[in-house]
């Protein structure tokens, strides 16, 4: 499922796969809190990645999808190493 979403949407799907794991580790598993916090943290993370992409090699811009992929790889390797148990 993760491979299909990345193939259809691109590397930005990493954001939608990473952020809920991180938020669940912070606020717990109650989806009344997880869903709005995932949207908020995802937006903040995207703004952070865009700012880094714009300032990393100024005046040129590094694509946000490339930065998210670079940040997403260690996260997913960590999840795989833990055996899929998430951050709990």
Phi, psi and omega in degrees: 000318180295319179296321179294317181293322178292323179293323181280317187261331184106191184292344178294342176294337175304323180299314180290344177265328182281310190300315178299326176297315181295315182294319178299327176291336182268311187257356181098194187255005179286113186290346173295335178258326185294315185294309179293324179291326177297319178295317181292311181294323177298319178294318179296318179296320179294319176297319178298313180296322179293319178296317177297318180297326180282330185259347185296312181232051182301140009273007178271161182241130175275133181299138181297322181299323178293319179294319179294322177295320179295321178283331183283330182300309178299326179297312181290328174296322176296316179296317179295320180297324179283355178084024177079011181280359180078204183265001182276000000 
